[in-house]
Amino acid sequence: MDETYSYKEVYFDQYCETCKHKDTYEGDMPCNECLNNGAALYSHKPVCWEEKE
């Protein structure tokens, strides 16, 4: 079975400004997790992105 995966570049410039973790130091979790994953399956959204309330 041939499975095709569609990885997309993460758009940090668009998502980080709207993330509830925006003020977290980039070396701390969850920002560190996002920055270590520059591509995501089927999405441009960072893996730990959560919308600000």
C-alpha atoms as one frame of an Amber mdcrd trajectory, in Angstrom:
protein
   0.000   0.000   0.000   1.433   3.377  -1.029   0.592   6.124   1.445   1.262
   9.699   0.438   1.963  12.172   3.211   1.600  15.870   2.681   3.960  17.710
   5.011   3.716  21.488   4.961   6.100  24.162   6.176   4.938  25.664   9.487
   4.077  29.377   9.248   5.458  30.604  12.564   5.166  34.246  11.466   1.391
  33.913  11.087   0.575  31.716  14.060   2.901  32.714  16.913   1.370  36.184
  17.224  -2.069  34.635  17.823  -0.911  31.849  20.149  -1.731  31.864  23.854
   1.918  30.865  24.495   3.292  33.953  22.687   5.037  35.337  25.790   6.743
  32.029  26.633  10.523  31.910  26.253  11.295  30.044  23.011  13.513  27.530
  24.843  10.684  26.484  27.186   7.826  24.131  26.475   5.594  24.288  24.474
   7.441  26.802  22.248  10.529  24.620  22.093   8.380  21.721  20.819   6.918
  23.901  18.049  10.258  25.306  16.961  11.743  21.817  16.722   9.006  20.840
  14.247   9.308  23.062  11.184   6.896  20.923   9.185   3.481  19.528  10.031
   1.339  16.866   8.444  -1.420  18.473   6.325  -1.174  21.849   8.110   0.837
  25.070   8.305  -0.102  25.399  12.007   2.596  24.799  14.678   2.074  21.569
  16.646   1.406  23.249  20.032  -0.422  26.336  18.769  -3.466  27.322  20.833
  -5.575  30.350  20.018  -5.566  33.238  22.511  -8.827  33.699  24.320
